[in-house]
Structures are given as structure tokens and as C-alpha cells.
Amino acid sequence: MKIIAVTDDQGVVSEAEWLANAERVHRQLRPQLPVDYVARLREVFAAGGRMAVVADDGNVVSVAVWRLVENTYEGRRLYIDDLVSDAARRSCGAGRLLLGWIEAKARSLGCDVLALDSGVQRHDAHRFYFRERLLISSYCFKKVLK
């Protein structure tokens, strides 16, 4: 397995074929993404998002979308929008590999915090996050506007 940075540090898609190949796995977490997946992700990248994938024999196994956030309570934060591994390939080490890469990226960018939100129903993901030493540090409140 190897990690491919689909975008560079400015959000420019540097590995275009991997962006399209990520869709099948990414939709396992986000089935509501629009039909034009590539166009939507390009909008996310233009707004600061970045993507990396884990590939095995040319197949995407895990996908991460992340971004840098500067805030008043943590400083510089690498925030993970999405982290998903192919349901058929879970527990094979791809998620751990990708999370380790993201943590190293956060450290290299001078981040003070690595963070993500996870839906309350995602029990298997929570076991993984706890095992990888992530902690629940706060509640996330939201109001849907659309």
C-alpha cells in the first residue's frame, strides 16, 4: 500500500486520475455527494480542502479530505473533513497508514492540533479513533440551514 497526495499544498489536483478513483470509496461515507463528484471536490479544494488516498495495486483503499484552520482556541489545526476506508478492506492497516501520514503532515505544517468530527452512529470508526489515541474533546453543535 502507498499514499498518494491527490492535491498539492495549494489544493491543485496533482494526481487527477486518483481523484476520480477515490469516488467509490469516498461515497461509502458521503453518498449524498453530487453526481459530478470531481467538480464538487474541485470546489472543496478551491476553499482550502486537500486530499490524500491509500492505494493498493492501483485501487483506492482509503480516502482523506483535510484542511488547515487557524482559530482562537487551538491555534493552527489540521482538520479532517472525511476519513474513510473501503468497507471491504477495513482492518487491513490502510486507515492507520493514512492517519499516520496526516499526523506527520500536520506536524510538518506546524499544527498544534489534529481534529475531526465523527457522527454519533459511527461506532466502528470510534473504536478505530480511540485505538489511534484520538480523544473526545468537545461536543459539536450545529443547525442545518438548508
RACOR-V700252 format. One record per pair of residues at least 24 apart in sequence whose ideal C-beta (glycine too) atoms are under 10 Angstrom apart, sorted by the first residue. I is the first residue (numbers start at 1). GAP is how many residues later the second one is. If there is no record, write none. Layout:
i:I gap:GAP
i:I gap:GAP
//
This chain:
i:1 gap:53
i:1 gap:54
i:1 gap:55
i:1 gap:56
i:1 gap:58
i:1 gap:60
i:1 gap:61
i:1 gap:88
i:1 gap:91
i:1 gap:92
i:1 gap:93
i:1 gap:96
i:1 gap:97
i:2 gap:51
i:2 gap:52
i:2 gap:53
i:2 gap:54
i:2 gap:95
i:3 gap:49
i:3 gap:50
i:3 gap:51
i:3 gap:52
i:3 gap:59
i:3 gap:61
i:3 gap:91
i:3 gap:94
i:3 gap:95
i:3 gap:97
i:3 gap:98
i:3 gap:99
i:3 gap:101
i:3 gap:102
i:4 gap:47
i:4 gap:48
i:4 gap:49
i:4 gap:50
i:4 gap:51
i:4 gap:56
i:5 gap:45
i:5 gap:46
i:5 gap:47
i:5 gap:48
i:5 gap:96
i:5 gap:100
i:6 gap:35
i:6 gap:39
i:6 gap:44
i:6 gap:45
i:6 gap:46
i:6 gap:47
i:6 gap:54
i:6 gap:57
i:6 gap:58
i:6 gap:59
i:7 gap:34
i:7 gap:35
i:7 gap:37
i:7 gap:38
i:7 gap:42
i:7 gap:43
i:7 gap:44
i:7 gap:45
i:7 gap:58
i:7 gap:59
i:8 gap:37
i:8 gap:42
i:9 gap:41
i:9 gap:59
i:9 gap:96
i:9 gap:99
i:9 gap:100
i:10 gap:35
i:10 gap:38
i:10 gap:40
i:11 gap:31
i:11 gap:33
i:11 gap:34
i:11 gap:35
i:11 gap:36
i:11 gap:37
i:11 gap:38
i:11 gap:39
i:11 gap:40
i:11 gap:56
i:12 gap:30
i:12 gap:33
i:12 gap:34
i:12 gap:38
i:13 gap:25
i:13 gap:28
i:13 gap:29
i:13 gap:32
i:13 gap:38
i:15 gap:36
i:15 gap:37
i:15 gap:38
i:15 gap:40
i:17 gap:41
i:18 gap:33
i:18 gap:34
i:18 gap:35
i:18 gap:37
i:18 gap:40
i:18 gap:42
i:18 gap:45
i:19 gap:26
i:19 gap:32
i:19 gap:34
i:19 gap:41
i:19 gap:44
i:20 gap:40
i:21 gap:32
i:21 gap:34
i:21 gap:37
i:21 gap:38
i:21 gap:39
i:21 gap:42
i:22 gap:29
i:22 gap:30
i:22 gap:31
i:22 gap:33
i:22 gap:38
i:22 gap:40
i:22 gap:41
i:22 gap:42
i:22 gap:43
i:22 gap:60
i:22 gap:62
i:23 gap:37
i:23 gap:40
i:24 gap:35
i:24 gap:36
i:24 gap:39
i:24 gap:62
i:25 gap:28
i:25 gap:29
i:25 gap:34
i:25 gap:35
i:25 gap:36
i:25 gap:37
i:25 gap:38
i:25 gap:57
i:25 gap:59
i:25 gap:60
i:25 gap:61
i:25 gap:62
i:25 gap:63
i:25 gap:64
i:25 gap:69
i:26 gap:25
i:26 gap:27
i:26 gap:34
i:26 gap:36
i:26 gap:37
i:26 gap:38
i:26 gap:39
i:26 gap:56
i:26 gap:58
i:26 gap:60
i:27 gap:36
i:27 gap:57
i:28 gap:35
i:28 gap:56
i:28 gap:57
i:28 gap:58
i:28 gap:59
i:28 gap:60
i:29 gap:34
i:29 gap:36
i:29 gap:52
i:29 gap:53
i:29 gap:54
i:29 gap:55
i:29 gap:56
i:29 gap:58
i:29 gap:90
i:29 gap:93
i:29 gap:96
i:30 gap:33
i:30 gap:35
i:30 gap:51
i:30 gap:52
i:30 gap:54
i:33 gap:49
i:41 gap:24
i:44 gap:37
i:44 gap:38
i:48 gap:31
i:48 gap:33
i:49 gap:30
i:49 gap:32
i:49 gap:33
i:50 gap:28
i:50 gap:31
i:50 gap:52
i:50 gap:55
i:51 gap:30
i:51 gap:31
i:52 gap:31
i:52 gap:46
i:52 gap:49
i:52 gap:50
i:52 gap:53
i:53 gap:41
i:53 gap:45
i:54 gap:31
i:54 gap:32
i:54 gap:35
i:54 gap:38
i:54 gap:39
i:54 gap:40
i:54 gap:41
i:54 gap:42
i:54 gap:43
i:54 gap:44
i:54 gap:47
i:55 gap:39
i:56 gap:30
i:56 gap:33
i:56 gap:36
i:56 gap:37
i:56 gap:38
i:59 gap:27
i:59 gap:30
i:60 gap:25
i:60 gap:26
i:60 gap:29
i:60 gap:34
i:61 gap:24
i:61 gap:25
i:61 gap:27
i:61 gap:28
i:61 gap:29
i:61 gap:31
i:61 gap:32
i:61 gap:33
i:61 gap:34
i:61 gap:36
i:61 gap:37
i:62 gap:24
i:62 gap:27
i:62 gap:28
i:62 gap:30
i:62 gap:31
i:62 gap:32
i:62 gap:33
i:62 gap:34
i:62 gap:35
i:62 gap:36
i:62 gap:37
i:62 gap:39
i:63 gap:31
i:63 gap:35
i:64 gap:31
i:64 gap:34
i:64 gap:35
i:64 gap:37
i:64 gap:38
i:64 gap:41
i:64 gap:52
i:66 gap:36
i:66 gap:39
i:66 gap:40
i:66 gap:48
i:66 gap:49
i:66 gap:50
i:68 gap:37
i:68 gap:38
i:68 gap:41
i:68 gap:42
i:68 gap:43
i:69 gap:42
i:69 gap:44
i:69 gap:46
i:70 gap:41
i:70 gap:42
i:71 gap:41
i:71 gap:42
i:73 gap:40
i:73 gap:65
i:74 gap:37
i:74 gap:38
i:74 gap:39
i:74 gap:41
i:74 gap:63
i:75 gap:35
i:75 gap:36
i:75 gap:37
i:75 gap:38
i:76 gap:30
i:76 gap:33
i:76 gap:34
i:76 gap:35
i:76 gap:36
i:76 gap:37
i:77 gap:29
i:77 gap:34
i:77 gap:35
i:77 gap:36
i:77 gap:37
i:77 gap:38
i:78 gap:24
i:78 gap:25
i:78 gap:27
i:78 gap:28
i:78 gap:29
i:78 gap:30
i:78 gap:31
i:78 gap:32
i:78 gap:33
i:78 gap:34
i:78 gap:35
i:78 gap:36
i:78 gap:37
i:78 gap:38
i:79 gap:27
i:79 gap:32
i:79 gap:34
i:79 gap:35
i:79 gap:36
i:79 gap:37
i:79 gap:38
i:80 gap:26
i:80 gap:34
i:80 gap:35
i:80 gap:36
i:80 gap:37
i:80 gap:38
i:80 gap:54
i:81 gap:35
i:81 gap:36
i:82 gap:34
i:83 gap:33
i:83 gap:35
i:83 gap:42
i:83 gap:45
i:83 gap:46
i:84 gap:38
i:84 gap:41
i:85 gap:40
i:85 gap:43
i:87 gap:37
i:90 gap:34
i:90 gap:35
i:90 gap:38
i:91 gap:33
i:91 gap:37
i:95 gap:30
i:95 gap:33
i:95 gap:34
i:95 gap:36
i:95 gap:37
i:96 gap:32
i:96 gap:35
i:96 gap:36
i:99 gap:29
i:99 gap:30
i:99 gap:33
i:99 gap:34
i:99 gap:35
i:100 gap:32
i:103 gap:29
i:103 gap:30
i:103 gap:31
i:113 gap:24
i:117 gap:25
//
